[in-house]
Structures are given as C-alpha cells and as structure tokens.
C-alpha cells in the first residue's frame, strides 16, 4: 500500500500527494463545490453524517442532517 504522506525529493522539496480519502471526497463533491471536500472526507472516514444547511453536500453520497431534522430527532428522544 502506498503511503499518502507527502514525499520529499532531492534536494528536499516537498512533493504533495493526495490521500485516497481526499481523492474520493473531491470526486463526490466536485460537481458542487470542491472546497467542501474536507467535510466529505471526515464523513467518509468517521462514517457519520454531515450537519449542514449547505445544499452542496446533497447528492454527494454521504448522509446529511439539517438543523431542522436534528431538532425533530432530538424532540423524539
């Protein structure tokens, strides 16, 4: 398995590499706003939904909760 940590070439320049989860997250959110990839990556890594009002996450293949749905859920507990 290839490491996703940045590698260093000669004479010590850092060569940035993307992690597999970064690549997957960017692919899922690219049609909307690729700058949101860290939240998608965290959702994938932690297997948890994203709490957001941002519609860019809808259709990205990760679960999302809005404040309204969380409020309804908590009221039923």
RAQUI-V810244 format. One record per residue. N is the residue number from 1. RES is the residue in one letter. SS is DSSP state (@ for helix, = for strand, . for the rest). D_LAST is the distance of its C-alpha to the last C-alpha in Angstrom with 1 decimal. Layout:
BEGIN
[[N;RES;SS;D_LAST] [N;RES;SS;D_LAST]]
END
This chain:
BEGIN
[[1;X;.;43.5] [2;X;.;44.4] [3;X;.;43.0] [4;X;.;41.3] [5;X;.;42.2] [6;X;.;44.9] [7;X;=;48.4] [8;X;=;51.5] [9;X;.;54.8] [10;X;.;58.2] [11;X;.;58.9] [12;X;.;55.3] [13;X;.;53.6] [14;X;=;49.9] [15;X;=;49.3] [16;X;.;45.7] [17;X;.;43.9] [18;X;.;40.6] [19;X;.;38.1] [20;X;@;37.0] [21;X;@;33.4] [22;X;@;34.9] [23;X;@;37.0] [24;X;@;34.2] [25;X;@;32.0] [26;X;@;34.9] [27;X;@;35.7] [28;X;@;32.2] [29;X;@;32.2] [30;X;.;35.9] [31;X;.;36.0] [32;X;.;33.8] [33;X;.;34.1] [34;X;@;35.2] [35;X;@;34.6] [36;X;@;30.8] [37;X;@;31.6] [38;X;@;30.2] [39;X;@;26.6] [40;X;@;27.1] [41;X;@;28.8] [42;X;@;26.0] [43;X;@;23.5] [44;X;@;26.0] [45;X;@;26.7] [46;X;@;23.2] [47;X;.;21.9] [48;X;.;19.0] [49;X;.;18.3] [50;X;=;19.9] [51;X;=;18.2] [52;X;.;20.9] [53;X;.;22.3] [54;X;.;25.5] [55;X;@;26.4] [56;X;@;28.8] [57;X;@;26.2] [58;X;.;25.5] [59;X;.;27.7] [60;X;.;28.2] [61;X;.;26.7] [62;X;.;23.6] [63;X;.;20.0] [64;X;=;19.2] [65;X;=;16.2] [66;X;.;17.0] [67;X;@;15.6] [68;X;@;14.7] [69;X;@;12.7] [70;X;@;10.8] [71;X;@;10.2] [72;X;@;9.1] [73;X;@;6.7] [74;X;@;5.3] [75;X;@;5.6] [76;X;.;3.8] [77;X;.;0.0]]
END
